[in-house]
Structures are given as C-alpha cells and as structure tokens.
Amino acid sequence: MNKQEYFQACRTTTPLRVLQKLAQASCLKIRIRVAENEACSPSLLVSLSRDKNAEIRAAVSANPSTPAEIQWNLASDEHPDVRYCLAENANTPLQILIWLCSDENPYIAHRASRTIRAIATERRTKLVA
C-alpha cells in the first residue's frame, strides 16, 4: 500500500480529480478511505456505491456527504453489512431508518430502531438544555 495515496484519500483537502483517480486504486484500503471522504462529489459517491466490494459500499453509506438518493439504494443492498452501516448512522434520513426497522435481518432492524431512539433522545436533551 502506498502511504502517500492512503493519506491523500483521507484528506478533505485532496482535489476531486485526485480522489477520482484514487477511487480506481487496486488497494482496497485506499478505495475505502476515498468512500469515507466527505469531500467526495455526489457522482463519485454514486460510482463507489456500485462497487463490487461491500466494504466500499458500507463506507459510502457511513459518509455524511452521501445524498439520500444513494442511501435509499444502499438500504436495499444485498449485503447485510451495508444495510447495518446505514442503520447505525445517525446521519441516515429518518425515513430510511424507519424502513430499515422492517429489514429481514433482525440485527439490522434492531440497530435502526436503536438509532432512531438515540436520535430522539439527543433531540430531547437539546430541547431541555
């Protein structure tokens, strides 16, 4: 693994053209870091959300910059780890979390429910403060 490329993939200051190049890297760890990078463009996130590797799709689902449209697609992902990442992400839109509460996988459904409760608790705490 090229450490310079790895650190470039992590930085939000890395130019988009470099992130696009790194998204094609053969090294899985570099591609995952690109997928997690909040500076990714929506089009790059779309591309990464279609990657054959579930770890990369899961990283896209955890990225706070991922648009809801992409998150909806990932909510139907065949791999449970991708759906679980969405279910535990407090940045996932509430409608998607509610939908994931009825996931066929009980761990995903439970995690989505816990995330909704955590969000509600946090909002109540902020209102009281």
ChimeraX attribute file (.defattr): number of C-alpha atoms within 10 A of each C-alpha:
attribute: neighborCount
match mode: 1-to-1
recipient: residues
	/A:1	11
	/A:2	8
	/A:3	9
	/A:4	8
	/A:5	19
	/A:6	18
	/A:7	13
	/A:8	19
	/A:9	29
	/A:10	20
	/A:11	15
	/A:12	15
	/A:13	12
	/A:14	16
	/A:15	13
	/A:16	14
	/A:17	10
	/A:18	13
	/A:19	28
	/A:20	20
	/A:21	13
	/A:22	21
	/A:23	25
	/A:24	13
	/A:25	15
	/A:26	10
	/A:27	14
	/A:28	15
	/A:29	15
	/A:30	25
	/A:31	28
	/A:32	24
	/A:33	23
	/A:34	36
	/A:35	32
	/A:36	25
	/A:37	26
	/A:38	19
	/A:39	22
	/A:40	26
	/A:41	16
	/A:42	14
	/A:43	12
	/A:44	18
	/A:45	28
	/A:46	20
	/A:47	16
	/A:48	24
	/A:49	26
	/A:50	16
	/A:51	15
	/A:52	9
	/A:53	14
	/A:54	18
	/A:55	20
	/A:56	25
	/A:57	28
	/A:58	25
	/A:59	23
	/A:60	35
	/A:61	33
	/A:62	25
	/A:63	23
	/A:64	16
	/A:65	17
	/A:66	26
	/A:67	17
	/A:68	16
	/A:69	11
	/A:70	18
	/A:71	24
	/A:72	19
	/A:73	14
	/A:74	22
	/A:75	24
	/A:76	14
	/A:77	17
	/A:78	10
	/A:79	15
	/A:80	18
	/A:81	15
	/A:82	25
	/A:83	28
	/A:84	23
	/A:85	24
	/A:86	30
	/A:87	33
	/A:88	21
	/A:89	18
	/A:90	17
	/A:91	18
	/A:92	25
	/A:93	16
	/A:94	15
	/A:95	11
	/A:96	17
	/A:97	28
	/A:98	16
	/A:99	16
	/A:100	24
	/A:101	22
	/A:102	14
	/A:103	20
	/A:104	10
	/A:105	13
	/A:106	12
	/A:107	14
	/A:108	24
	/A:109	20
	/A:110	18
	/A:111	21
	/A:112	30
	/A:113	19
	/A:114	16
	/A:115	22
	/A:116	22
	/A:117	12
	/A:118	14
	/A:119	14
	/A:120	12
	/A:121	12
	/A:122	11
	/A:123	11
	/A:124	11
	/A:125	10
	/A:126	9
	/A:127	8
	/A:128	6
	/A:129	5
